[in-house]
Amino acid sequence: MTRKPWSKFARVTLAGAILASAIGVSGAPLVAAQDEDPCAALTGGVQLPEAVEGTVNVGMVLIGPHDDGCWSEAHFVGLKNICENFEDVHVAYMENVPEGADSVQVFRSLARNGLKIILGKSFGYMDCMEIVAEEFTDTQLIHISGYK
C-alpha cells in the first residue's frame, strides 16, 4: 500500500498534538465569532462534519463531551492545537459517541464524508475502527487507547 505524501507528516503532527494535550499545553480559547481565531472554523458536536476541499481533513470521535474536564477534553485540546498551529488543516469532531455499532456508523460516515485522518478516543472503539479501516484503505484511522 502506498501512502500519501502528507501521511507521515500528519501522523507525526497528530502524535505531537496529542502529546502536547496530554502534558497540558493549550492555546487560545475557542471563540467562533472571531476571524483571527484559527479554530473559528472548528466544527463538531453531534452533527456529522463535512470535509473541506483543499485541506487535510482531520476528525476526532469522543466518547464524552469535549469539555468534560477529563479524557475527552484533553484530546480536544490537542485537536485545537492542530488547528492553531498548522495551515490548510480542517479539524472536526463528534462527541458523546457510544461504543459499539453506533460508533461503526459514525466512523464510516466520517470516512464517506471525506475526512482522511480520523482519531478514536475510547478503548471500546478499537474493533469498530478496525472494521471501518478495512473498508476505507485511503483513510488513516488512528486508535489512541488500544492494542491493535
N, C-alpha and C positions, 0 to 999 in steps of 0.2 A: 504494500500500500504506500503510495507516495503522499507526502504531507505538503500542505500549502506552505509557501514561504513564511507566512506570519504565524504558522502553527507553533513553532518552538518559542518565538518571541511572546506569543500570547500566553502559553503555559508558564513561562518563566515570570512574566509580568503578573499574572494572576496569583502565582505562588507567593511572589513578593508582597502583593497587596494583602493577601490573606494573612501572611506572617505579620505584616505591619498592623493589621487589625487585631491580631492575637496579642501583640505586646502593647496595644493601647495607642497607636499612632492614629490620629484622626485629623481631618481637615475642617474647613468652614462648615457651619450648619447648612443643611439643605433648605434653600429658600427658592421656591418655584417661580416667583414673580420677577426675579432679577436676571437680566440678560448676562451680567458679568459672572454669574454663578455658573461654573462649568457643569454642575449637576442639575441645572434647571430643567433639562430635558429627561432626567431620570424618571422612568415610568415604572409603575408597579402597583402592587396591592393584590387585589383579587381579580382584576381584569387581565386577560391574556394579552401580553405585549406583542407588537409587530416589530419586525426588523426594519432598520433604516438603511436604505440603499447607499452605497459608497462608504460604509463604515464597517468596522469589525463589531459584530453584534454579540454581546455577552449577556447571558441570562442567568439568574440565580433563583433557585427554588428553596424556600424556607419553610421549616416545619411549624414555626410560630410567627408572631407578629415581628416586623422588622425593628421595632422599638421595645423589645421585651426586657432590656437591661441584662441580657444573658447571651446565650449561644447565637441566636438569630441576629441580634443587634451587633455583636462582634463581627460577624461575617458581612453584615450590611455596611458597616464602617469600611471594611476592605473594598467592597463594591464601589462605595463613594470615592475611595482613594483612587480607583482606576479612572473614574470619570473626571476627577480633579487634576490628574497628572498626565493623561495621555490624550492626544488629539485623535480624531477620526475613530473614536470608540463610542458605541452606543450601548448603554447598560440599562438593563431592565430586571425586574424581579417579580416573583409571585410569592405571597406569604400565606400562612395558615393552610398549607397543602398537606393533607393527611397522607400517611404512608399507605402502600398497597395499590390497588387498582386505580384509585383516583390519581395517584402520582404518576403512574404509567401514562395516563391520558394527558396530564399536564406536560410531562417531558416530551411526549410525542408531538403534541400541539406546538410547543416552542420550536422544536426542530422543523416541523412543517412550515412554521411562520418565518423561517429563515435565520433563526439565531444559530450561530456557528460554534459558540462556546457556551455550554450550559453546566452550571455548577449545582450539585445537590448537597444539601447541608444536614442530612439526617442519616443515621446508620440504616434505618428502615427503607431508605431509597435505593440501597445498593442493588438488589436484584432487579428492581424496576428499571433502573438506569441501564443495567446490562442488557435487558430486553430491548430497550429503545436504541442503544448503541449499535446493536446488530442490525437494526433496520435503517439507521441513518449513519452510514460509514463516513460521510463527509462532515459530520458534526462531532466536535470534541465534547464528550460528556465526562465531567470530572467529578468524581465522588470523593468527598473530603474525609469521611469518617468510617471507612470500611476496610476490607482486606482484599477485595477483588480488583 
